Amino acid sequence: MKTFDESAAAAARARQSQLTKPPGSLGRLEELAVFMAGWQGRERPRIDHAQALVFAGNHGVTQQGVNSFPPEVTAQMVANFERGGAAINQLCRIAGADLRIVALDLERPTADFTRGMALEVPDLVASIQTGKDAVDPGADVILLGEMGIGNSTVAAALSAATFGGTAADWVGPGAGADDATMANKLRAVEAGLKRHKGAATAASILGSYGGREQAAICGAVIRARELGIPVILDGFICTAAAGVLLVNDREALDHCLIGHQSAEPGHRRLLAAMGKEPVVTLDMRLGEGSGAAVALMILRAAMECHNGMATFAEAGIGA
């Protein structure tokens, strides 16, 4: 497993100190350049190939009335992705990311987690492996996103099981829940937490509540770490899925950036629990990897400045 290259990061910081700007004046852009240098193991990191993966799955917990749209919309949105008609298609095009959609058994939703395990072990293992296999070893950065009607309820349950708190701490409106749907979401998460209160490992938490797309996200994060490829996670649902890995290993997400802070209320709490700062905050709550794609543009800007700016010596300034 590859680790952060401190010597490459130190060389990148030294370069930043020599560029034609006051120290620290590019703020987070400087930090992002150093982050990429450390994970790529070179003073001047680059992104020649960005891969965006959007995993899609369906959820049995929709039987509890937690969703504003019918489960059939998951497959309809996947078709829209494949036709190029969604927001993520436009954002990946302008950000320069190769988009791949991975639909996981949409015709076979997971089980309702209020009544039993959402995913049995063979299904969980297969979904994690699907995520691993989707990662392109030649990518310089991986963007992760999801699609699945009902998965904001799943994300709330995963967050509560992983980081503690009550259902009310984590449940939000998702795709636009009305009061009745919000009440159903709260009841479903409360019931799930009571039923699966013994879940204490990443695998048991994912199996108890997770959708196939959440498990695949975890698989992609694990594989990217093995390869030393930096990852940009999308919003609340994607971050909640990956956050489960911290139960087993507090360094499991060191190679991950949080693309944006979602307008979903639980995401701010989740990022605080993880000790992560988002690249951007734009009040987005779409999912699909859309926030990760916007963050990629910022990441590219950071590296353009890092690699392309002149040093004071090169510019003949201060000589």
PyMOL commands that set and color helices and strands:
alter all, ss='L'
color gray80, all
select helices_A, chain A and resi 6-18+28-40+60-64+72-83+87-95+121-134+151-163+167-170+179-195+202-209+212-227+236-247+265-274+290-308+312-315
alter helices_A, ss='H'
color red, helices_A
select strands_A, chain A and resi 50-56+97-103+141-147+231-233+256-260+278-280
alter strands_A, ss='S'
color yellow, strands_A
deselect
rebuild
show_as cartoon
